[in-house]
Amino acid sequence: MQQRRPLCTSETLKSTSEDHDSRTTLKTCIRFIPKSDKPAHHTSILIGMLYAQLNDHHILMTNLAKRADLMQRFHLFLTLVLAIAVGLLAWQLALLNGRMAANSTEVPGLQSIREDLKQIREDFSNRIRREPPAQPASGDRSSADALLSDVTLILRTADGRPLPGFEIELESDETEARTIQVKEVTDEQGRINRKIPYGKYDVKFREPGGWYAFREFLVAFDQPQTFEVVGPDPDERATVNFTSTLDPAGLQGLRFGEFRESVGGNAWSEPNAPAPGEESERFSTFPTLGNGITEVAAYVELILDQTLDQPDGTQLSWRWNRAKLDQIPILLITAQNQIRTCTEIDSETTRDSVGEFFTNFGDRESLGYLLLDIGETTSEFQLELATGELRVTIERIIGRFDDQLANDLAGLPPATSRQLWLTGQMDATSPWLDRFLSFENWERGESIRHHAKRTIDLNADENITISLTSPANAAE
């Protein structure tokens, strides 16, 4: 009986394993398979194709896959495909064993195929296994360390002095496949050092005295990096004084309260209060100074920034923390020459009437008002601020609602630090502003919540005064 040639011997595979042309490997294997043996012929062709394609893809991906997570996914894909190939070949071997038992015919090369299969599995296991990185001189690195990058972040002032005690929080960008969070405090040299996975990070800097900033860093794969950031000197301080000689007479007749008309969903419109000498039916039951409004004030907001040049040629904007209102409070500078600090602010709405006020709301109309927690009250107010660019903005003109009426409307007891204030609705071009505010040393604002502004450069140890005054003809 004529013996069959081996399907595909280990010598055949080994002779072509160094040849990266998969078509040559496939043709070499097929040449040893008798076409008359269709099951073995077809299966061997399939195995040869899989092996060849895996070999080609392995070479390509080894050159391209520089990111560890991509390599891990590719390894999993190779293992899955190889498992399928092994299963198919094992099934074909079972068929061959059955035929051999039925025909009592020895199939030469069967043992060789088993050995070849084992060799292929070991060969691919070695190929897809990640080569260990070169060991540093300082000692051994674990496989986990090989996936991390050594990152040093240095924080200093513009003149090179280290900034210790700054909290630095790094969080991997939301587009990354995994979430990494790191929080450290700079040491006496103004630095932190951590091993973290490569990728893009959002970085937040925070100083206990109030400064904070945000920026991004791109951490490279498996290589040490140093990032240097210039920050503000937290010890530099300036003094700012506020005074007021505002005259309330200029606001006589102004209707106070935010008239809100729903335009669908959570949106609404807020028309301006009638100009001096004008009347409006929708505002006809809103209070005025002396009739429901006991005092008026300018609502002043402060913002302090430093924009610093960075070593990489960019600029980074630092802001002094306004989240804590005891550091940079909202100021109510009243027309009674008093300055009050505001420690908490809430905005509310109602459709209720109280006494003679707010009695003409339609179905889609309501009143907007402010609940303010009032702190210190003084005729002159002084703030110790960090240095930088100070922006002083008069956001709105407001009037304090009578305490008893406020209790009836919002449930506020008369003897409390929480007060109900109503906004005089107007934009920056309103004639009411020209009657109440002198724009000397101030710029006119640009919107309904931005009436006037002033920008001041604060330098270390500087002492300045900001005054709010009314024009001489305020009552006219």
Phi, psi and omega in degrees: 000134182287129181278146177276150175286152175302145183298309180195104189278165178296327178296321179300313181293316182296325180294339181246001184293331179277347179273119184278002178274106184294332181293324177295317178300315182297314181296322180297317181292318184294330183297335182268002185255123177290129181292340179293333178270080190299311181301312180295321180299311181295315182295318180295322176299315180299314180298317179298319179296315180299314181299315182297314180296320178297320180297314179297314181295325179298315181297315180297312185288331178298325180283327187267329188281095179259352180256134188298321182292326177293320179296321180296319178294321179294321177299318179297321178296317179298317180298318180296314180296319180295322178298320178297317180297317179296320179298317179297318180291323177297321177297318179294322178297322178297320177297318180295320177297320179295317179294322180294320180292323182288321185261359183051038182247130178282133178256102181299146177089355182297315178295325178296322178298318179300317179294320178298320179299317178296319180296318178299315181298316180293321180300315181289326177298321179289324183291319185273351179288130182292128178293135179295142180291161178298139184279131177290160183294333185284346181152183182282152174244139176283167178297328178292320179297330182296339180266000184251154176248138179277114186242129174242132179238124184246130180244127183213167175278173181298332180264012170096001180282136181294152180242088177282159174083002175279135176273129180240124180241122178250133177224131181299144181300147184296343178278349179285156184287337181230159182253121179240131177233131180225134178228123181221162175244133182297142181277193183296337177269006179071033185224159168230156178219126179215154170262119182225156176296153179293165177132185180269137182233139168269128186240131178243130177251134179218133179250136185306332180282349176136339182289143173208158180202163179227145170198177181243150172227146175249113181270124181283165184280124167052045173209143181293142179220149176233127176247132181244131183232136177263128181235173181282155175282114185288349183269348181284132182222151174227160181247132180236127179250142178240133175226162182217137168228040181291142180251119183290346185301331182292344181256010179297124181099349179290131177275124183259138179133142178271108176278115183247130178239119183294136177243017178111140181065225178260014182262152177207161175253152180230094179291154178287152175294155180303142177291166179306131179085355179258160177233154178215131182299319184293334178260007190295335180254017177272147186287159177230170179298125183092348177227077182102335178252123185264335177201159180235158183205157170268128180270110190246131178242143182242136176228131184236123182231158165226126175253116189243138175291138182253157181301334181273008178092355179268180174238146179234127180266121175258143178233140176279133192301117174262356182297326176265108187290350176280346177273306173233091185282162164286135180250135169254106181261106191271166177278001173262022179058038175238148177237124182242142175266144180247122185258347178202143185227132173228142176249129184230166175227156177205156173247007182281152172259161177216119184059231180272001188258147174060046184261358187240034178285139172276185185296329185250022184241150181204174179251133172256136180215167182247138170250117185242134171268116187264131178260240184291143174234128183207161178279335173227141185232136182234136179236136169267114184241159171291167179276159180141201179266113180263124176251119179255121185235128171273104188281322183197164172254128185231158178232140180278124179286142179312134186302318181293320177293324177296322176296317180293325184277316188238004179075027180269124176292146184301318184269078180209156177282348180272123186234152179258122180238146181244139181276135169278103190288117181199162174256182188290346180262003185296138176295340176301323181294319180293336178279337188252327187242139168269128184268014175296127184071008179235153172257143176291144181285192188231356187206184181289339178242030183205077189280318182206154182213157177212136181243131184227133173273116180265123177254162182302134177067014179279150179230115183232164180233134177244124183242141172250124181228163175255154177294159184297331181258037185302325185282347185278000000 
